[in-house]
């Protein structure tokens, strides 16, 4: 039995640990786009539109009840709610596309 250098024992131990880690850990699978993140985005975008129409319909209903203008208030406010929901939908989708840190594009006035 020969005495080895203590550093070589640690190097040998480290080599065995590295081999064991390499054998036991599989390679991570490449990440694909979509999945649960895509589903969450789709649900959020659809709820933006749905909420606008529901809020507009509710406001229109109450305007009709108190002003006695049935069904014109409901029709007008549902259309306003649809427009607001669509605006929120486009805004949220562009944030998703451009990323949260991207400044909004400047619009040309004209």
N, C-alpha and C positions, 0 to 999 in steps of 0.2 A: 504494500500500500504506500503510495507516494503522496507527499503533501503538495497540493496544488495551490496556486496563487488564489487568494480570496476573491480577487476581481474576476478571475475566470469562472469561479463557481457561480457568481452572480450573473455573469454573461450567459453561462449555460442555462441557468434557471430562467432568465429572461427569454432566451430562445425557445425553451419549452413552453413558457406561458404564451408567447406569441403564436406558436404552432397550435396550441390548444384553443386559443381564441379564434384563430382563423378557421379551424375545423368546426367549431360549434356555432358560430354566427353566420347565418346565410347572408348573401348579398341583398341589400335592400332593393325592392322592386322599383323600377322607374315610375315616377309620379305621372299620372295622366290627368288631363284637365277634365272638368265635369264632376260627376259623382254627387256626393252630398252637398258640396258647395254650390253646384249648379242648381240643385233642387231648392236650396235655401234662397238663392237669388230669384228663381222663378216664382216661388211663393211670395217673396217680398214684393216683386214687381206687380204681380197680379193683385195683391192686397192693396197696393197704392191706387190702382184704378178702381177696384171694388169700393174702397173706402170713400173715394171722391163721389161716386155715384150715390152711395147710401146716404152720405151727409147731405148732398144736394137734394135728394128725394125727401129726406126728413125736414129740411128747411122749407122746401116747397109745400109740403103737406101742412106745416104749421102756418105758413103764410096764407094758404088757401082757407084754413079753418078760421083764422082771425079776420081776414080781409073779405072773405066770401067770394073769392075769384076762381073757384074750382072750375076746371082743372088747369088753368093757365099758369098759376104759380108753380105747381108741381112740374109741369112740362119745362118751364123756363129754368127752374133750379136744378132739375135733373140734367139738362144740357150744360148748365154752368158747372155742376159737379163732375160731369164727364170731361169737360175741358180742363178743369183743375186736376183731375186724376190723370189725364193724359200728360199734362205738363209735368206733374210729379214723376210719372213713369219715365218720360224722356230724360228728365234731370237725373234720376237715380240710375238709369241705364248708362248715361254718359259718364257718370262718376265711376261706374263699374268698369267701363271701357278704358277711360283715361287714367284711372287710379286715383286714390284719395289725395295725393299730394300735388296733382297736376292743377295749375291755375286754369280757370275757365277762359275760353277763347274770347278775344275781344270782338265785338260785333261792329261791323261797319255801319255807321249811321247814314242813312240816305234814303 
